[in-house]
Each structure stands twice: as structure tokens, then as C-alpha cells.
Amino acid sequence: MADILQFRKRPPGEKARHKTLCREGFHKWVIWQKKQFDVKAGKLVTVHRCARCEATRVETH
């Protein structure tokens, strides 16, 4: 007969931190309002930040 394996049980408040979607490239981009102007280039920028893993991407205007 085979041995029965127990599943690992997480505490009720702990989740997978939603990083599995971000690892596959499906970020949840939200506009980050704190930085709107690039001083070095002298242009307006839109900073997008992932709500799950806090990765950033910058779009200049």
C-alpha cells in the first residue's frame, strides 16, 4: 500500500501573495501618482506599478 501524504496547511491569513500571475507576465498595472515628472529628461512620465508585486514600468509623454 502507498503512504498517505498530508497537504501542507497554511494559516488562515496567509495566501500565495498573488505572485504566480506576475511570474507569468500578467501584472495588475496601476498608475502610481507620486512621480509625474522626470527631472533628468525634463518630460512628463506615467509610472505604472503592479499592485501585486510592485514592479514598475515607465511611459514618457
C-alpha positions in Angstrom: 0.0 0.0 0.0 1.1 3.6 -0.6 1.8 6.1 2.1 -0.7 8.9 2.5 0.8 12.3 2.2 -0.6 15.2 4.2 -1.2 18.5 2.4 0.6 21.5 3.8 -2.0 23.7 5.5 -1.4 27.4 5.6 -2.6 29.7 8.4 -5.9 31.4 7.6 -4.4 34.8 6.9 -1.6 33.6 4.6 -2.1 33.4 0.8 0.2 32.8 -2.2 0.8 36.6 -2.3 -0.6 36.7 -5.9 2.8 36.4 -7.4 2.1 33.4 -9.6 0.3 35.6 -12.1 3.1 38.2 -12.1 5.7 35.4 -12.7 3.8 34.5 -15.9 3.7 38.2 -17.1 0.1 39.0 -16.1 0.7 42.1 -13.9 -2.0 44.3 -12.5 -0.8 47.7 -13.6 -2.0 50.7 -11.6 -0.9 54.3 -12.2 1.5 55.5 -9.4 0.8 59.2 -8.7 3.9 60.0 -6.7 6.3 60.5 -9.6 4.9 62.5 -12.5 8.0 64.5 -13.8 11.4 63.2 -14.9 14.0 65.7 -13.8 16.8 64.4 -16.0 14.9 64.2 -19.2 12.6 67.1 -18.5 9.5 65.3 -19.5 6.2 64.2 -18.0 6.2 60.5 -17.2 3.5 58.0 -16.2 4.8 55.4 -13.8 2.8 52.2 -13.8 3.2 49.9 -10.7 2.0 46.4 -10.3 -0.5 46.2 -7.4 0.7 42.6 -6.6 4.5 42.5 -6.8 5.3 46.3 -7.0 7.2 46.0 -10.3 7.4 49.3 -12.2 7.3 50.4 -15.8 7.7 54.0 -17.1 5.9 55.6 -20.1 7.1 59.0 -21.2 5.0 61.7 -22.9 
